[in-house]
Amino acid sequence: MHKLSIILPIYNECEGIPELFSEINKALSVFEYEIIAVNDGSNDNSYEVLKSFAENDYKIKIINFKKNYGQTAAINAGIQDAKGDILILMDSDLENLPIDIPKLIAKLNEGYDVVSGWRQARWKGQFLTRKLPSLLANSLISKISGVKLHDYGCTLKVYKREVITDVRLYGQMHRFIPVYCKWEGGKVAEMPISYQPRKYGKSNYGISRTFKVILDLVLIKFLDKYMQRPMHFFGGAGFISFLCSIATFGLAVYFKLTGQKDFVQTPLPTLTVMFFIIGILMVLMGVIAEILMRTYYESQNKFPFTIKNKINL
């Protein structure tokens, strides 16, 4: 039987921790598992509550941050210390129910590398303020990433160890782990799960988080498409800038020759110079990015590819 690692980012959840651990124990009683609780600089007594549980249960491991670094950093730390064959990420606010974990694992065992939860019942009665923005954001992420999920914001996901342990997370990128896995050849599935409103404390997230997520999405899309060939991006932008420079120069000359406007009567000569300089800078940035990319791979003895398996080697 697989060993499970349940990774819990925790920030000011002292009231709900006892119930959360109790629900996990009931839901996973037939499994071998460990709980990695990452205290993300809580300013309540979450750490003390976690410590008291860990002293009486060897399955509970604690990582205690010096200050609040955010959910992605907490998840990243938990992944690095996880020992299980299957890694389970979930929130600690009891909005995700541990009873759904066995169902997700069963789906994973059908041949998938990632199974993501889908909170279908979320945002009832809040269509305009919460549900509609969520639908639009998830649709946009699915469109850009090419990985169709209805609920990227759901933390409850299960992963095979081999598809997640090499992932390094920054910003708000924990929600994009299925995208990384899909881009690396993994199979991703989604399953409806239960949802209940938070019982204790208050949410640490607002609607402004959507904009940060979109910016992180742009970044990972760039890293996926241009990480190994950044000159194609910067050089392409430089080429477009050069074309704009030629166009504005031609238009300025046309106005001059037809007697419509002199050079000093139009901003076109200034735009010509500006676009030309930008084009040069973009090409030079592409060269620097190429050097950095090669330094990244060669200094760490990395390769720009991954091998699924070998035979007779």
N, C-alpha and C positions, 0 to 999 in steps of 0.2 A: 504493500500500500504506500502511496506517496506521502511524504512528509510535507505539511503545509507551513508556510510562514505568513502570518497575518500582520500587516504593517499598518500601524495606527498613528497618524499625526495628531497630536493633542495640543490644544491651546485653550486654556481656561475651561476645562470640562470636568472639574473635580466632582460635581454633583452626579454626573451620569456615568462615571467610570465603573462603579460597582455593578450597576445594572448591565452595562456593556459587557463586562467580563463574564457575568453570569449567563447572558444570552449566548455569548460565544461558546462557553463550556457546554451548554445544553445542545447547541446546534452542531457542534463538532465532536461530540463525545466518542464517536466511533473512529475518529481520525487521530493520527499522530500529528501534533502541531506545536508551534511556538508562536508567542505573541511578541512582536517588537513594538513597544510603545515609545514614540519619540516625543518627548516633552519639548515643545517649541517655544521655550522661554515664557511659559505661563506665569502670570502674576497673581494667580490664586494659589491654592494648596494642591494643585494637580500632582505635582512631583511627590509630595508627601503621601498622597493616596496611592500613587503608583508604586512607590517604594514599599509601602506596607503590604501590598499584594505580592510584589516580587519576592519579599522575604519569606512568604509562605507557599510560593508556587514557582518551581524552577522553570516552568514553561514560559514565564513572563520575563522578558528582557527589557531593559530601559536604556534609552539614549536620552541624555539630558543636555539640551542646548544652553549656552550661556545667556543667549538673548533670543528674541523672536526673529527667525529668518524666513518664515513663510512655509506654506504647505509643501511646495515643491522641494525645498531643501530638506524638510523633514522626511518626505517620502524617499528622496535620494539617499539619505543617511540610512534609512531602514533597509533599502534594497542592498546596500553594500554589506550589511551585517547579516542578511538573511541566509539561512542554511537549508531551507526547504526546497523540494523539487518543484513545488507550485507556490507562487507568490500571490498573495491576496492583498489588494489595497482597498481600504475602506475608511470612511469618515468615522469619527469617534462621538458624533452628536446624536446617535441612535436614529438618524433619519434613514440610514441603511440598516436593514435587519439581517443579523447573522444567519437567520434561518434560510436565507436565499443562497448562501454560499455552496451547500451541497449540490443544488441545481446547476449553478454555474460550473462547478467542477465536473459534473456529469456531461455537460455540454462540451467542456474542454476536452474530455476524453473521447469525444466523437471525431477527433482529428484536428482540432483547432489549436492555435498557439495563444490566442487572446480571446476572452469572452467578456464583453462589457455589459454592465447593467443599464437598463432603460427605465427610468422612473416615469411611467405613463401617467400616474395619477397626480403628478406634481403641478402646483400653481392653479388648482381649482379655484374659480372665483377671482382670479387675477390675470385675466386674458390680456388686457392691454398693457398693464404695467410690468408683468413678468413673463407670461407664457408666450406672447407674440415676439418680444425681443429674444427669448430663448430659441424659438423656432427659427427666426431669421439668422441668429448667430450659428446655430447648428447646421442650417442649410448652407451658409456661406463656408463654414469650415469643411463640410463634406465636399462642396464644389471645388474648393481650392486644393484640398489634400487628396481627393480621389478616394477617400475612405468614407463610406456612407454609414454614419451612426446618427441616431435620433437624439442622443443625450451625451455629448462630450463632457458635460459638467459632472456627470455621476462618477464619484471616486471609486465605487465598488466595481472592481474588475479583477479577474483572475488571469494569471500569466504562467506559461511554462518558464522555468528558470532561465533556459538558454536564450530566450528572446529578449530578456529585459536586463540581465546583469551587466551588459556592456553599455547600456544607455546612461548618459550623463545629462542631468536635468538642470535647467536654469529658468529664471523668470517664473512664468505660470505654466511651464511646459509639461507638467505631470499629466494634464488632460490629453496631451498629444502622443502619449506613449503608444497607443494602438496604431497611430500613423507611422511612427518610426518602425514598428514591427511589420506593418504591411509593406512599407517601402523596402524592407530587408527580406521580403519573400514570405513573411508569416501569414497565417490564415486567421482572420478576425471574424468573430460572430457577436451578435448582440441578443440579449434576452430581457424580457420585461421582468422587473423585480418589484417587490413591495416598497411602499414609501409611507412614512409617517412624519408629521411635523416635529420639529425638535421639541423635546420635553423640558430641557434644562438650559438656562443661560440664554444667550442671544447670538444670532448669526454674526460672523466676522466678515461677511462679504456683502457688497452692495452692487448696484447696477453698473457702477463705474468699472467694475472688474471686466466687463465685456470688452471695453476698448483695449485694455492691456492684453487680453487674450487674442484679439485680432492682430495686434502688433507682433506678438510672439508667433502667431501663425505665419505672418509674412516672413519672419526670420527663418523659421524651420523650412518653409517652402524654398527660400533662397539656398539654405544649406543643402537641401536635398537635390536641387537642380543644378546648382553652380559651385558646390563645395570643391569638386575636383576639377573644375574648369572656370574659375572666376573671371578669366580674361574674356570669355564669351559674353558675360554680363556687362562688365565695365567697358570692354571694347565695343560691344554693341551700342551701349549708351553713348560712347564717344563718337561712334560712326554717325548716329542720328544727329548728334550735336554738330558735327562737321557738315552734314547735309543742310541743317538749318542755317549754318553760317554761309554756305554757298547760296542758298535761296535768298537770304536777306541781302547779301552782297549783289546778287543779280537784280533784285528788285530796286535797290538803291541806284544802280547803274541805269536801269530802265527809266526811272523817274528823271535822272539827270539828262540822259540823251534825248528824252521826249520833251524836256523843258518844263515838266510839271513841278518838280521840286529839286532844289540844290541839296548837296550832301548835308549841309548845316541845318536844313529845314526839316529833317526827318531823323528819327532815332535809329534808322536802319544800319548806318555804319557802326554805331555803338553796339547794336545787337550782333552784327557780324563778328566784331572782335570778341564780344562776350562768349558767343557760341563756339568760336574757334578755340579760345583759351579753355573753356569747359571741356571740349573734346580732347584736347591734349591732356588735361588733368585726369579725365576718366581713363584714358589709355594707360597713363602712368600708374594710376591706382590699380588697374588690372595687372600690370607687371608686378607691383608690390604684393598684391593678393596672391599671385601665382607663386612668388617666392615664399610667402608665409605658409601657403598650403603645402608646399614641398617640405618646408622646415617642420611643419606639424607632423607629417607622416614619417619622415626620415629620422627625426630626433627621438621618436618613440618607437621606432622600428615597426610602424604600422603600415598597412597596405590598403589601397582604396578599393578593396573588395573583401567579401566574406565567403568562406567555403562551407557548403552544407555538409559534405562528407567526402571521403576518399575510399578507393578500393585498391587493394594490393600495393599500398604505398606506406 
